[in-house]
Amino acid sequence: MAADAAATPVDIAVGGSGQLERETMRRVTMRLLPVLALGYFCASLDRANVGMAAIGMSPDLGFSNAQFGFGAGVFFLGYLIAEIPSNLVLNRTGARLWLSRILITWGIISGLTAFVWNAWSFYGIRFLLGLAEAGFFPGVLLYITWWFPARYRSRNIALFMAAGVMSGILGPPIGGLLLELHGLLGLAGWQWLFIIEALPSIVTCVIIWRLLTDRPNQADWLAPEQKAWLTTRLDAERTRRESLRKHSLGAVMRSPMMWLLTLVEFGHEIAGYGLAFFMPLIVKGLGVATAWIGAVTAIPALFGFAAMISWGYHSDRTGERTWHAAGALLLVAAGLMTCTLIGSGRPVLMMVALCVTIMGNQSVAPCFWSIPSSVLTGTAAAGGLAMINSLGNLGGWFGPWMYGLVKDATTSTSAALFSLAVGPLVSAIMLLALRHNARHNP
């Protein structure tokens, strides 16, 4: 370590000792990623557990597919309203305080979903949940740029987001067990699901407050030479980006590139949340017994987990982002179209196609989010990431609502799945067009 400490500032700026770099990034990853991942696990659980709850909630409250899809997705309207302000506040106050605030408020509101009584109360609580959770995901993306040099970002975004996939693996089976509490203390099983699954978010609020550190220069758990290497490396990368072009927040909001990336994310989320919210009902429609719906719903997420990690690492090794993200989007579209051709009458083949679809869907984000984070810094990064995420996530409202409308109108799961395929297909084309434009118009 003494040799590492003797590295010159110039050596440090361009990469420094390999051993120092490896030890620093290993310590940073082991300290921060588990805490951030736990928070995202809770976010994904409380955002998507409405899909399992729908098995009992929709019949009890008399929801149509369109009402359920609209209510599940109206979450993203609240998300849109609060997302950019939330990320700007995080950029000023620090991640430790603001992420803790987000977790405690969304945990409480998620638990209160147990007490909705009709469609409008359902819409209202989902809107409030979106307001409360707004800023967590783009806040963590911003936080990752404060701690991880560019060559480490896709893999660590993948590891962070893998926690959301894990919630898709563990959440449905656990939700299925909680539905069995029907009648306990006079509450329905779906009510117990919301109450019990809100508790991890409240506990995680305390964990984040205790363990997260805002900036590398505040990290007393790093050795002085490690703090020096990491701070210098990140400063050098930021200076290099800003020497090419320094973006203001206003310039980001007017940038055609940022709006095109927002549309790409919109198309991605149409399919992603259309599947996330309706997957338990799709599985039920394949003839799976109620007791097994949770376990079978988890199977595509398990394949998605493996695909996300490997695709993120491959993107980092090659340094390529656009084709990785666009290829994953094309796989989503192809998987959904294949589901349409197979139909519900062949459940095993249908599950294989759904697994392929989810593998593509989960592989998009680690590569996609490395694109804007590689060109934005400071307040522009905070606002730009939040803009892309909040407006793009409106696809998470439109997709489930569209799925429900098509399903109600046609009674066909195949037709509803086909309607979701258009979003990722168009997104892939736009992303490739953006790459072409960037290459010819630097």
C-alpha positions as CSV (number, residue, x, y, z in Angstrom):
1,M,0.0,0.0,0.0
2,A,2.9,2.3,0.6
3,A,3.8,2.2,-3.1
4,D,0.3,3.0,-4.0
5,A,0.3,6.0,-1.7
6,A,3.4,7.3,-3.5
7,A,1.7,7.5,-6.8
8,T,1.8,11.0,-8.3
9,P,-1.3,13.2,-8.8
10,V,-0.9,12.7,-12.6
11,D,-0.8,8.9,-12.2
12,I,-3.8,9.0,-9.9
13,A,-5.8,11.2,-12.3
14,V,-5.3,8.7,-15.2
15,G,-6.0,5.6,-13.2
16,G,-3.2,5.2,-10.6
17,S,-2.0,1.9,-9.2
18,G,-4.0,-1.1,-10.3
19,Q,-3.9,-2.5,-6.7
20,L,-5.1,0.8,-5.2
21,E,-7.9,1.1,-7.8
22,R,-9.0,-2.5,-7.2
23,E,-9.0,-2.2,-3.4
24,T,-10.7,1.2,-3.4
25,M,-13.5,0.1,-5.8
26,R,-14.0,-3.2,-3.9
27,R,-14.5,-1.3,-0.6
28,V,-16.8,1.3,-2.2
29,T,-18.9,-1.4,-3.8
30,M,-19.1,-3.6,-0.7
31,R,-20.1,-0.6,1.5
32,L,-22.6,1.2,-0.7
33,L,-24.2,-1.3,-3.2
34,P,-25.9,-3.6,-0.6
35,V,-27.5,-0.6,1.1
36,L,-28.7,1.0,-2.2
37,A,-29.9,-2.4,-3.5
38,L,-31.9,-3.0,-0.4
39,G,-33.7,0.3,-0.9
40,Y,-34.4,-0.6,-4.5
41,F,-35.7,-4.0,-3.5
42,C,-38.2,-2.3,-1.2
43,A,-39.1,0.3,-3.9
44,S,-39.8,-2.4,-6.5
45,L,-41.7,-4.5,-4.0
46,D,-44.0,-1.7,-2.9
47,R,-44.5,-0.4,-6.4
48,A,-45.3,-3.8,-8.1
49,N,-47.0,-5.8,-5.3
50,V,-50.3,-4.5,-6.5
51,G,-50.0,-7.1,-9.2
52,M,-50.3,-10.0,-6.7
53,A,-52.8,-8.1,-4.6
54,A,-55.0,-7.8,-7.7
55,I,-55.9,-11.5,-7.5
56,G,-58.0,-10.7,-4.5
57,M,-58.4,-7.0,-4.6
58,S,-60.0,-6.7,-8.1
59,P,-62.8,-9.1,-7.3
60,D,-63.4,-7.7,-3.9
61,L,-63.6,-4.1,-5.1
62,G,-65.1,-4.9,-8.5
63,F,-62.3,-3.5,-10.7
64,S,-62.2,-4.1,-14.4
65,N,-58.9,-4.8,-16.1
66,A,-58.8,-1.2,-17.4
67,Q,-59.6,0.3,-13.9
68,F,-56.9,-1.8,-12.3
69,G,-54.3,-1.0,-15.1
70,F,-55.2,2.8,-14.8
71,G,-54.9,2.8,-11.0
72,A,-51.7,0.7,-11.0
73,G,-50.1,3.1,-13.5
74,V,-51.4,6.4,-12.1
75,F,-48.5,6.0,-9.6
76,F,-46.3,7.5,-12.4
77,L,-48.3,10.7,-12.6
78,G,-47.4,11.5,-9.0
79,Y,-43.9,10.3,-9.8
80,L,-43.7,12.8,-12.7
81,I,-44.8,15.8,-10.7
82,A,-42.2,15.3,-7.9
83,E,-39.3,13.6,-9.6
84,I,-37.2,16.6,-10.8
85,P,-37.7,18.7,-7.7
86,S,-36.9,15.7,-5.6
87,N,-33.6,15.0,-7.4
88,L,-32.6,18.7,-7.2
89,V,-33.2,18.6,-3.5
90,L,-31.1,15.5,-3.2
91,N,-28.3,17.2,-5.1
92,R,-28.3,20.0,-2.5
93,T,-29.0,18.1,0.7
94,G,-27.2,14.9,0.0
95,A,-28.4,11.3,-0.6
96,R,-28.3,10.1,3.0
97,L,-31.0,12.5,4.3
98,W,-33.2,12.6,1.2
99,L,-33.2,8.9,0.4
100,S,-34.1,8.2,4.0
101,R,-37.0,10.6,3.8
102,I,-38.2,9.0,0.6
103,L,-38.2,5.5,2.1
104,I,-40.2,6.4,5.2
105,T,-42.9,8.2,3.4
106,W,-43.4,5.6,0.7
107,G,-43.4,2.8,3.2
108,I,-46.3,4.5,5.2
109,I,-48.3,5.2,2.1
110,S,-47.8,1.7,0.7
111,G,-49.2,0.2,3.9
112,L,-52.2,2.5,3.7
113,T,-53.1,1.0,0.3
114,A,-54.6,-1.9,2.3
115,F,-57.5,0.4,3.2
116,V,-58.7,1.5,-0.2
117,W,-62.4,0.9,-0.8
118,N,-63.2,1.8,-4.4
119,A,-61.6,2.8,-7.7
120,W,-61.1,6.4,-6.8
121,S,-59.5,5.7,-3.4
122,F,-57.2,3.3,-5.2
123,Y,-56.2,5.9,-7.8
124,G,-55.6,8.5,-5.0
125,I,-53.3,6.3,-2.9
126,R,-51.3,5.2,-6.0
127,F,-50.9,8.8,-7.0
128,L,-49.6,9.6,-3.4
129,L,-47.2,6.6,-3.5
130,G,-45.7,8.0,-6.7
131,L,-45.2,11.4,-5.1
132,A,-43.5,9.8,-2.1
133,E,-41.2,7.5,-4.1
134,A,-40.2,10.1,-6.7
135,G,-36.5,10.7,-6.8
136,F,-35.3,7.5,-5.4
137,F,-34.2,5.8,-8.6
138,P,-32.7,8.8,-10.4
139,G,-31.3,9.9,-7.0
140,V,-29.3,6.6,-6.8
141,L,-28.2,7.0,-10.4
142,L,-26.9,10.4,-9.6
143,Y,-25.3,9.1,-6.4
144,I,-23.5,6.4,-8.4
145,T,-21.9,9.1,-10.5
146,W,-20.5,10.6,-7.2
147,W,-18.8,7.4,-6.3
148,F,-18.1,5.2,-9.4
149,P,-15.8,6.1,-12.3
150,A,-17.4,5.7,-15.7
151,R,-15.9,2.2,-16.4
152,Y,-17.6,0.8,-13.3
153,R,-21.1,2.3,-13.8
154,S,-23.0,-0.2,-16.0
155,R,-22.0,-3.2,-13.8
156,N,-23.0,-1.4,-10.6
157,I,-26.2,0.0,-12.1
158,A,-26.9,-3.6,-13.0
159,L,-26.1,-4.9,-9.5
160,F,-28.3,-2.1,-8.0
161,M,-31.2,-2.8,-10.4
162,A,-30.8,-6.6,-9.8
163,A,-32.4,-6.0,-6.4
164,G,-35.5,-4.9,-8.2
165,V,-35.4,-8.1,-10.2
166,M,-34.9,-10.0,-7.0
167,S,-38.1,-8.4,-5.7
168,G,-39.8,-9.9,-8.8
169,I,-38.4,-13.3,-7.9
170,L,-39.2,-13.2,-4.1
171,G,-42.1,-10.9,-4.0
172,P,-44.8,-13.0,-5.8
173,P,-44.2,-16.2,-3.8
174,I,-44.2,-14.2,-0.6
175,G,-47.3,-12.3,-1.7
176,G,-49.0,-15.6,-2.5
177,L,-48.3,-16.7,1.1
178,L,-49.6,-13.4,2.5
179,L,-52.8,-13.8,0.5
180,E,-53.4,-17.0,2.6
181,L,-53.9,-14.7,5.7
182,H,-57.3,-13.9,4.4
183,G,-59.7,-13.4,7.3
184,L,-57.1,-12.8,10.0
185,L,-58.3,-10.0,12.3
186,G,-61.1,-9.4,9.8
187,L,-58.7,-8.3,7.0
188,A,-58.5,-9.7,3.5
189,G,-55.3,-11.4,2.3
190,W,-54.5,-8.6,-0.1
191,Q,-54.8,-6.1,2.8
192,W,-52.2,-8.1,4.8
193,L,-50.0,-8.1,1.7
194,F,-49.8,-4.3,1.6
195,I,-49.4,-3.9,5.3
196,I,-46.6,-6.5,5.8
197,E,-44.7,-5.6,2.7
198,A,-44.5,-1.9,3.7
199,L,-42.5,-2.7,6.8
200,P,-39.1,-3.4,5.0
201,S,-39.1,0.1,3.6
202,I,-39.5,1.7,7.0
203,V,-36.6,-0.5,8.4
204,T,-34.4,0.3,5.4
205,C,-34.9,4.1,6.1
206,V,-32.9,3.6,9.3
207,I,-30.2,1.5,7.6
208,I,-29.6,4.1,4.9
209,W,-29.4,6.8,7.5
210,R,-26.8,4.9,9.5
211,L,-24.6,3.5,6.6
212,L,-24.7,5.8,3.6
213,T,-22.0,8.5,3.1
214,D,-22.7,11.4,0.8
215,R,-19.3,12.0,-0.9
216,P,-16.0,10.2,-1.1
217,N,-14.1,13.0,0.8
218,Q,-16.5,12.3,3.8
219,A,-15.8,8.5,3.9
220,D,-13.9,7.7,7.1
221,W,-14.1,4.1,6.1
222,L,-11.7,4.7,3.2
223,A,-7.9,5.0,3.7
224,P,-6.5,8.5,2.9
225,E,-4.8,7.3,-0.3
226,Q,-8.1,5.6,-1.4
227,K,-10.1,8.8,-0.9
228,A,-7.4,10.8,-2.8
229,W,-7.4,8.4,-5.7
230,L,-11.2,8.2,-6.0
231,T,-11.7,11.9,-5.6
232,T,-9.0,12.8,-8.2
233,R,-10.3,10.2,-10.7
234,L,-13.9,11.4,-10.5
235,D,-12.8,15.1,-10.7
236,A,-10.6,14.3,-13.7
237,E,-13.6,12.6,-15.5
238,R,-15.9,15.5,-14.7
239,T,-13.4,18.0,-15.9
240,R,-12.9,16.0,-19.2
241,R,-16.7,15.9,-19.8
242,E,-17.1,19.6,-19.0
243,S,-14.2,20.5,-21.3
244,L,-16.2,19.0,-24.2
245,R,-19.5,20.6,-23.2
246,K,-20.8,21.8,-19.9
247,H,-24.6,21.4,-19.7
248,S,-26.8,23.8,-17.7
249,L,-30.1,22.5,-16.4
250,G,-32.0,24.7,-18.9
251,A,-29.8,23.4,-21.8
252,V,-30.6,19.8,-20.7
253,M,-34.4,20.5,-20.7
254,R,-34.0,21.9,-24.3
255,S,-31.7,19.2,-25.6
256,P,-33.2,17.1,-28.4
257,M,-30.9,14.2,-27.3
258,M,-32.4,14.2,-23.8
259,W,-35.9,14.3,-25.1
260,L,-35.2,11.4,-27.5
261,L,-33.7,9.4,-24.6
262,T,-36.9,10.2,-22.6
263,L,-39.0,8.8,-25.5
264,V,-36.8,5.7,-25.5
265,E,-37.4,5.2,-21.8
266,F,-41.2,5.7,-22.4
267,G,-41.4,2.9,-24.9
268,H,-39.3,0.6,-22.7
269,E,-41.6,1.2,-19.7
270,I,-44.8,0.5,-21.7
271,A,-43.8,-3.1,-21.9
272,G,-41.9,-3.3,-18.6
273,Y,-44.8,-2.2,-16.4
274,G,-47.5,-3.6,-18.5
275,L,-45.9,-7.0,-17.8
276,A,-45.0,-6.2,-14.2
277,F,-48.5,-5.3,-13.1
278,F,-50.3,-7.9,-15.1
279,M,-47.9,-10.9,-14.9
280,P,-49.8,-12.6,-12.0
281,L,-53.1,-12.3,-13.9
282,I,-51.3,-13.6,-17.1
283,V,-50.0,-16.6,-15.2
284,K,-53.4,-17.2,-13.7
285,G,-54.9,-17.2,-17.3
286,L,-52.5,-20.0,-18.2
287,G,-54.4,-22.3,-15.9
288,V,-52.0,-22.1,-13.0
289,A,-53.6,-22.9,-9.6
290,T,-53.9,-20.0,-7.2
291,A,-51.4,-21.4,-4.7
292,W,-48.7,-21.6,-7.4
293,I,-49.3,-18.2,-9.1
294,G,-46.6,-16.5,-7.1
295,A,-43.9,-19.1,-7.7
296,V,-44.6,-19.3,-11.4
297,T,-44.7,-15.5,-11.7
298,A,-41.1,-15.5,-10.3
299,I,-39.7,-17.7,-13.0
300,P,-39.2,-15.0,-15.7
301,A,-37.7,-12.7,-13.2
302,L,-35.1,-15.3,-12.3
303,F,-34.0,-15.5,-15.9
304,G,-34.1,-11.7,-16.1
305,F,-31.8,-11.4,-13.1
306,A,-29.1,-13.5,-14.8
307,A,-29.4,-11.7,-18.1
308,M,-29.2,-8.2,-16.5
309,I,-25.9,-8.9,-14.6
310,S,-24.2,-10.6,-17.6
311,W,-25.3,-7.9,-20.1
312,G,-24.2,-5.1,-17.8
313,Y,-20.8,-6.6,-17.4
314,H,-20.4,-7.2,-21.1
315,S,-21.3,-3.6,-21.8
316,D,-18.6,-2.4,-19.4
317,R,-16.0,-4.7,-20.9
318,T,-16.7,-3.5,-24.4
319,G,-17.4,0.1,-23.5
320,E,-20.4,0.0,-25.8
321,R,-23.9,1.2,-24.6
322,T,-26.2,1.9,-27.5
323,W,-26.3,-1.4,-29.3
324,H,-26.5,-3.3,-26.0
325,A,-29.6,-1.3,-24.9
326,A,-31.2,-1.4,-28.4
327,G,-30.5,-5.1,-28.8
328,A,-32.3,-5.8,-25.4
329,L,-35.3,-3.6,-26.5
330,L,-35.6,-5.6,-29.8
331,L,-35.5,-8.8,-27.7
332,V,-38.5,-7.5,-25.6
333,A,-40.5,-6.7,-28.8
334,A,-39.6,-10.1,-30.3
335,G,-40.6,-11.9,-27.1
336,L,-44.0,-10.2,-26.9
337,M,-44.8,-10.9,-30.6
338,T,-43.8,-14.5,-30.0
339,C,-46.2,-14.7,-27.1
340,T,-48.9,-13.4,-29.4
341,L,-48.3,-16.2,-31.9
342,I,-48.1,-18.9,-29.2
343,G,-51.3,-18.0,-27.3
344,S,-52.5,-19.1,-23.9
345,G,-53.4,-22.6,-25.1
346,R,-49.7,-23.7,-24.9
347,P,-48.7,-22.5,-21.4
348,V,-45.2,-24.0,-21.4
349,L,-44.1,-22.3,-24.6
350,M,-45.8,-19.2,-23.4
351,M,-43.7,-19.2,-20.3
352,V,-40.6,-19.7,-22.3
353,A,-41.4,-16.7,-24.5
354,L,-42.2,-14.6,-21.4
355,C,-38.8,-15.6,-19.9
356,V,-37.1,-14.3,-23.0
357,T,-39.1,-11.1,-22.9
358,I,-38.2,-10.4,-19.3
359,M,-34.5,-11.2,-20.0
360,G,-34.5,-8.5,-22.7
361,N,-36.5,-6.1,-20.5
362,Q,-34.2,-6.3,-17.5
363,S,-31.1,-6.0,-19.6
364,V,-32.0,-2.6,-21.1
365,A,-31.6,-0.3,-18.1
366,P,-27.9,-0.9,-17.0
367,C,-26.7,0.0,-20.5
368,F,-29.3,2.7,-21.2
369,W,-28.7,4.7,-18.0
370,S,-25.0,4.8,-18.6
371,I,-25.6,6.9,-21.7
372,P,-27.0,10.1,-20.1
373,S,-24.8,9.7,-17.0
374,S,-21.7,9.7,-19.2
375,V,-22.4,13.3,-20.6
376,L,-24.1,15.1,-17.7
377,T,-22.6,16.5,-14.5
378,G,-23.7,18.4,-11.4
379,T,-27.2,20.0,-11.4
380,A,-27.6,19.1,-15.1
381,A,-27.1,15.4,-14.1
382,A,-29.6,15.7,-11.3
383,G,-32.3,17.3,-13.4
384,G,-31.6,15.4,-16.6
385,L,-31.7,11.9,-15.1
386,A,-34.9,12.9,-13.2
387,M,-36.5,14.3,-16.4
388,I,-35.7,11.1,-18.4
389,N,-36.9,8.9,-15.7
390,S,-40.1,10.7,-14.7
391,L,-41.4,11.5,-18.2
392,G,-40.2,8.1,-19.5
393,N,-41.9,6.3,-16.7
394,L,-45.3,7.7,-17.9
395,G,-45.0,4.6,-20.1
396,G,-45.5,2.7,-16.9
397,W,-48.9,4.3,-16.7
398,F,-49.8,4.1,-20.3
399,G,-48.7,0.5,-20.8
400,P,-50.8,-1.2,-18.0
401,W,-53.8,1.0,-18.9
402,M,-53.5,0.1,-22.6
403,Y,-53.1,-3.6,-21.7
404,G,-56.3,-3.5,-19.6
405,L,-58.3,-1.7,-22.3
406,V,-57.3,-4.1,-25.0
407,K,-57.9,-7.1,-22.7
408,D,-61.4,-5.8,-21.7
409,A,-62.3,-5.1,-25.4
410,T,-61.0,-8.3,-26.9
411,T,-60.8,-10.7,-23.9
412,S,-57.5,-11.8,-25.5
413,T,-54.3,-11.9,-23.6
414,S,-52.4,-12.3,-26.9
415,A,-53.9,-9.1,-28.3
416,A,-53.0,-7.3,-25.1
417,L,-49.4,-8.5,-25.2
418,F,-49.1,-7.5,-28.8
419,S,-50.1,-4.0,-27.9
420,L,-47.1,-3.8,-25.5
421,A,-44.6,-4.8,-28.2
422,V,-44.8,-1.5,-30.1
423,G,-43.2,0.5,-27.4
424,P,-39.8,-1.3,-27.2
425,L,-39.6,-1.7,-30.9
426,V,-40.0,2.0,-31.6
427,S,-37.6,2.7,-28.7
428,A,-34.9,0.5,-30.2
429,I,-35.2,2.3,-33.6
430,M,-34.9,5.7,-31.9
431,L,-31.9,4.7,-29.9
432,L,-30.1,3.5,-33.0
433,A,-31.0,6.7,-34.8
434,L,-29.6,8.7,-31.9
435,R,-26.3,6.9,-32.1
436,H,-26.2,7.5,-35.8
437,N,-26.9,11.2,-35.3
438,A,-24.3,11.5,-32.6
439,R,-21.6,9.9,-34.7
440,H,-22.2,12.4,-37.6
441,N,-23.0,15.4,-35.5
442,P,-20.5,15.5,-32.6
